[in-house]
Amino acid sequence: MTSDFYQQYYNAGKDFKLRTAFYFNNPTKFMACDALKRLHEARGDKIIIFCNHIFSLKEYAIRLKIPYICGEVDDRERMNIIAHFRDGNEINTIIFSEVGDTSIDIPNANVII
């Protein structure tokens, strides 16, 4: 964390929700994720990013211009995103919430962030 961001995180004290929001929305963490995504996409890799904080997941998806899958995404859309990721080249990175932690069969995914 940058020192300014850490100071705000520290000042949140015992407010668990606020500290969690700061933790997940750390700009340094986002920059690292973006750099890893760009590096691996340039190599032709298939990347899955996991994020358990729904607000952050959506922000990452918007800022990284990638599709996301969480509990709010219906089954049809989930299957569509996964099919395009697995079978094509138009989607090379997707971001999952906890719904992606089990029972996903995407053998061509070779990078997890």
N, C-alpha and C positions, 0 to 999 in steps of 0.2 A: 504494500500500500504506500502511496505517497504520504509524506508526513502530514499534509493538510487533511487528507482523507482519513488517515489513521486517527488524527485528533478528534474528528467528528465521531468516528467509530468508538473511540475510547470514552468520549463525553456522553455517549448513549447510556453508559452505566449498565444498570441491570435490566434495561428495556430490551428483552430478548428479541421481540419482533423487529425493532429498529436496528439492533446489532446484526441480526440475520440479514436484513435488507442491505445494510452496508457491506456485509461480508460477500453476499452474492453479486452485488453491483459494483464491486471494486473495479475502477477503470483500468488498473494495471492487469487484472485478471482478464478483462475483456481484450485488451491489446495483445496479451499473450495468446489467447484463443484465436484471435484474428490472424496473428502472424503464423501460428501453427496451421490453421486452415489454409491460408494462401500458399504456404510452403508445400503442404501435402497435395493440394489440388494441382499445383504446378507440376508435380511428379506424376499426376494421373491417378492418385490414390482415391479410394472411396472412404469417406470419413463419417463417423458417428460421434456426435457431441452429446454428452449427458448433462442434464441440469435438472435438479429437483425442485427448484424455486420457480413456480409458474410465471410470475411477473418477469423475472430475469430471462427465462426461457424465451418468452415472446419478444423481449427487447433484443436479445441476441439474434433471434431469427430475423427480426426486422433489420437490424443494423448489419448483419452478415449476409442478408438477402438469401436466406435458406428456408426451406419448409420445416415446420415443427410438428411433432406428434405428442399430444398429451391427452388427458382424459376428456377434454372438451372437443377433440377432433373425432368425428363419427367414424365408424368402422370402414365405410366405403372410401372415405378420403384417406384414411390410414393406408388401406391396401393400395390405393392409387399412388400415393407418395412412395411407398416401399417398392412397388413394381417399377416405377420410373427410376428409382435409385438402383435397384438390383439389375434391371434389364437394359437400361439405356445410359446415355451420357449427358442428358440434360440436367440431371440432379446427381451431384457427386458428394454432397454433404447434407446431412439431415441432423436435426437436434431433437432429442427425446427427453421426456420427463421419466418418472419412475415406471410408466407403462411400458417402456422399452427394456426394462431390467430383466424380463423373463420371456421366454418363448418367442424370441425373434430368430428367424433363420435367414440371415443375409450373409452367405459365405463370401461374397466379393468385398465386403467391408474389411479393410485391412488397417485402419487407424481409428483408435478410440481416444477421444479427448474428454 
